């Protein structure tokens, strides 16, 4: 992925597309040009994005996703060694926040599996009609974005699968559309941040929402008593931290066979990069050791809840952990990368379990630098956590400021983001 110079010329952000069942069915990538006067290069952008979302109909679809290559059969990946691996790529929705770039992308005709968002003001421009028709006929899923200020062309309405509207707009009162035509298009709500907004969006008939509805939702769900599965993982993390014998650790895990299965599945995923298949918990311990096992127990803890309302938080936590690890892959040792992963994964644990971090970490041991970032809001890991959060929100200025505070260039940040998103798909 480092051979894509275009990644140094753009600011990328991302967010999930979440259904009524709280399942993330697509990833929206927002693209800002770093320099507004730079010539658009949509083909270069597509080549970079296709490393994560390859065309499922192409012969190369299973050979485009990069993952760490484990030399010599060991468990630690060499930072520069990358291999090609199959992917279970989820759909990509492309939001290009630049009119020149979007015009160029329309002319470039992206692959049909890429959903493309087109602002309503561009849909009303007759100059774009032929390109929109061509993409629709090629099978592309098109999304009309924003409330139109004028009447949308009747001949283009069938070209759009979804409309994308802000949570503050009541689309049922949209009088700018002839005969209610746009209202016949399924709509996706953007800007949803709370549980109340999420419920209201689906009550109004939204098929999905874009964004991170974490705050109110997690506070409400976190008031519930933690399940037995979470207690098992918490106990296992404490025992691994004390480096108890493998037999005692395995005895704890046997109390929940489903969790044991999920742990083995994680370890055998392409994202982990082991050269041999792990068949048992003892086998995993021999391959990994105590320190590396902590990383995957952290992942297991945040995904242990059976509450559907927790799914967006799980989605965010996994990606934060993988992203923070990737942000320091080229400049840190294995210990720091592992701690950064845990920091990102645990960054939503307070709201998931309904307890402040200071209380949680009395029963769930974490490294000191992780404690500093999550409890004190400081320490060496905190700037990277702020950057991960900024990438989720997709605000250009916030991403640039957070990257500067982390002493990272755009190419480093964007490469880390795409690698993390590719790895996350292997764990979903």
N, C-alpha and C positions, 0 to 999 in steps of 0.2 A: 504494500500500500504506500510505501515511501516513494515509489516511482510515479506519483501523481502530483506534479508541481502545482496544479490548479488548487490543491488544498491549502497552499500558502497565500492564495489570493481571495479567499472567501471566509465569511463568518457563518458557521453552521449552528443550528439549534435543532432540538427534536422534542416530540411529545407523542403520546400514544393516542390512538383512536379506540375508545372504550364503548362497548355495547351495554345494553340494559342489564345483561348478566354480569357486568363488571369484568368482561374479558377484553383484553387488548387484541384487536384483530388487524391492526395496521400501525405503522409508524409514520408520523408526519415529520419530514425534514424541511426546515426553513433555511433558505439560502439568501445571504446578504453579500453583495460584492464588497470587498475591502476598499477598493477605489471605485467611486462611481463613474469615473471617466475611462476606466479600463474596458477594452473590447471584450464583449461576452464570448465565452468559449463553451457552449452547451455540450459539445461532444466530449470534451475533457471532463466536465462535471459528471456526465453520465458514466463515463468509464470508471471514475472513482466510486460512484454509488453502486455500480453493478458488481463491485467486489463484495458487497453485502447483500444486494437484491438482484441476483442474476436472473436473466430471462428464463423462466421455467421450461420454455419450449425450445431453447437452444441446446446444442450439443455440449456447450461449455458450462451449462447451468450447475453441474455438480462439481466444477473444478475452479470456481472463482473466489470462494471464501477463504481468507487467510486465517490460519491458526498457528500457535506456537509449535515448532518442531522439537521434539525431545531427543537430543543427541545421546547415543549410547544406551538408550533404554532407561535413562534416569527420569526422575519426576520433575526436575527443574528445567525450565525452558531457557534456551539461550536467547537473549533479547533480539538479536539480529536474525535468528534462524526462523524462517516461516515456511509453512507447507500449505498446500491446497487441500481443502476438505469439503465434503458434501455439506449442504446447508438446507435447513427447513425454512427457507426465507418467507417471512410474512410480507404482505403487500406494503408498498411504499407510496405515500402521498407526498407530492413535491409542491412546496409552497415557495415560489421564487419572489422575493420581496424587492424586485427591481424590474421596472417595465422594459428597459432594453434587453435585459437577460431573458425575461419571459417571452418577448417577441422572438428572440433568437431561438429559444427552446421550442416554440411553436413551429418555426421553420425547420428545425432539426428533426422533428417528429420522433419523440422518445419512444422506446419500446412499449408495446400495448399493455404490459403488466405494471407500468408506472402510472399511478393516478396523478393527474395534473390539475392543479387549482388555477382557475382563470377568473380574475376580477370581473364583476358585472360591467364595469365601464369599458372593458376591452371587448366583452361579448357584444356590446351595442355598437362597436366600431365595425362597419362593413368590411374594412380591410382584412379582418381576421376571420371572416366567415369561411373562406375556402380551407384554411388550415384547420379550423375546428371541425369542419365536415370530414376532412381527410383523416384526422385522428379518430373520429367516431367510427368511420367506416373501417378503419384498421383494427378496431376492437378496444381502443383506449377508454378507460373510465375517466370521464371529465367531471369536474366539480366547479359550479359557478359560485364565486365567493363574494359575499357582501350583498347588501340590499341595493337593487338597481334604482337609479334616479330617474330612469325613463323606461319605456316599454322595451322588453327584450324581443329580439327578432323571433317570430313564430317558427321559422324554419330551423332555427338553431336549438330550440328548447328540447327536442328529442335527443339531442347530442349529449345532454347532461344527465348523469346518473344521480348526482346529489347536489344539493345546494348547501352552502356553508354560511351560517349566520351567527352574529354575536348574541350572547345571552341576553343583552339588553334590548334586543329587537323582537317584537312580536310579529312574526312572519304572517300570521293569520290576518293582520291588518294591512298587509302590503297591497296597496291599490294600484301599484305601478305595473302589475302583471296582467296581461289580457286573459279574461275568462278563467282566472285562477290557475293558469298553466303551471307556474312554478310551484304552486302548492301541491301539484300532483307529483313533484319530484321529492323523493325522500330527502330529509334534511339532517344535517349534522350541526350540533351546537358547539360553538367555540367560546372560550373564556369562562368555562365552568371551574369553580374553585372550591365550592362547599357542597356538603351533602344536600342541602336544601335546593341549591341550583341544579344539582345533578337530577334529583327527583323531579323538579319542575320541568327540566328539559325533556325527560322521557314522558311525563304526563302530557306535554304538548305534542308528542308524537315523534320526537327525534329518534333516529335509528342508532345514533352514536353521539358521543361528545368528544371534543378534543381538549386536552389539557390534563391537569393533575388535581383531581378532586380529593385532596388529602386532608385538609385541615379539620373541618367539622366532622367529616366521615370517620376519621381515625379517632378523634376525641370521643365520639359516641360509641364506636365499636370497642374502643379500648377499655371501656368501663366494665366489660364482661370479664368473668373469671377465666384465666388462662386454662386451656385444655390440657389433658394428660400428655398429649404428644409434645407440647411445648415444655412441660415439666421434665420429660425424659431427655430432650435435647439439652436443656439447661443443666441438668445433672451430669450429662455426659461431657459438656464443655468444662465444668468444674473439675471433673476427674482427669480429663486430658490435660488441663492446666497443671495439675499436680503430678502428671506423668505416672498414673497408676498402671499396674500390669495390664496387658492386653486382655487377659481372661476376665478381669473385673469390668473393664470397659464393655466387653462383648456381652456380659451378663446384663448390664443396664440396657443396652440396645435391644436385647431379646424381648424386653417388656413391650416393645412396639415393633412388630415385624414389618409393618407398612413403612415406618421411618427407615428401618434398615434397608429395605428395598430401594427407597428413594435415594438414600445416601450412595448406595452402590451404583444406581443409575447416573447420578451426578458424576461420580468418579470415572465412569466409563464414557462420558460424553466427549465429543471432539474438543469442546472448549477446554477440558482439563489437559488433554494432550498426552496421556499415558500411552506407552508403546505396547502394553499388554492389557488384556481384559482382567479387571478385578472381579473375583468370584465370591469373596467373603470379606467380612470385617477384618479378620486377622490378616488376610492377604493385603487389604488396604493399608493396615498399620505397617506391615513389612515394607511396602512400597513407598509410603509417605513419611512415616515418623510423626511424632506428636505435633511439631510446629505446623507442618503443612495440613494436617488433619483439622486443625482449628479453623482454617479458612473455610472448609466445606461444611463444618458443623455450624458456623455462622450463617452460611447460606441456608442450611437446613432449618435453623431456628426461625428466620424471617419468613420461611415458606411453610411453616408447620401448621398455621392456622387453617381451619376448615371453613371459616367465615367468608362467604363470597364478597362481602364488602371490603375485605382486606386485599383483594387481588390487585387493584391499582397500586397499593403500597408495596406489595411484593414485586410487581413489575418494576417500580422505581428503584427499590432497594437493590435488586440484583444488578441493574444497570449502573447505579452509582458505584457499587463496589468494583465492578469490572472496569469502569471508566477511570476511577481514581488509581487503580493498579496500573492501567495503561499509561496514564499521564506521567508516571515516574519510571516506566519500564527501562528507558535508555540511560537513566542517571542514578539508579538506586540498586541496592542489593536485594536478595530474595526476602530477607526479613522485613525490610521496609515495604516492599511490594505487598507482602502478605498482610501487614498491618494496615496499609492503605485500603486494601480490599475489605477488611473487617470494618474499618471506619465508615466506608460508604454503605456497606450492607446494614450496619447497625444504626445508621443515621435516622431511620424512621421507627426504630424499635420502641422509643418512648411512647409514641402515639399508638402503635400497634398493640402494646401491652398495657397502655393506660397508666404508666408510671414514669416519673422523671428519671432522666439518665442516672442521676446520683444514686437513686434507690435501686435501679435496675442493676447497676454495676457492683452492688454489694453481693449479688447472687450470681451474676454473670461476669467472670473476670475478663478484663480487656487490657491491652498494653497501655502504658502510661501516656504515650503520644495520642492514642485514640481517646483516652479519658480527657486529655486536655482539649481536644477538638470538640467533643460532644458535650462535655459537662461544663467546661470553662469557656468555650468559644474562642480558643486560642491555640498556641502551639504550632509546630511546623506543618501539620496536616490540614489545619483549618482553611488556608487559602485554596487548597485543592477541592475541599468540600464546597466552598462558596462557588468555585468555578463549575463544579458538577451541577449545582442547583441553578446557576445562571443558564447553562446549556439546556436545561429542562424548560425554563421559562421562555427562552428564545428571543430575548431582547438584545439587540446588537451591541449597544453601548455597555450593558452589564457584562456581556461575555468578554468584550475587549478589555474592560477594566479588570475583571477577574483573572484573565489570562496574564495581564501585565503584573498583577500582584503575585502570581505564581511563577513569574519569570519564564513563561512559555510563549513561543511563537504560534501563529495561527496554524502553520503546517503541523506542528507537534500536537496541538489540541485537536484538530480535525482528524488526523490520523488515529489518535487515541480513541476518539469518539466512534469512528467507523469500526475499528477493531473490537471495541467493547460491544457495539450493537451486533456485530457478527457473532461474537462469542455468546452473547445472551440468547440468540436464537437457537443455539445448540442446547441450551438448558431449559427452554420453555417447554 
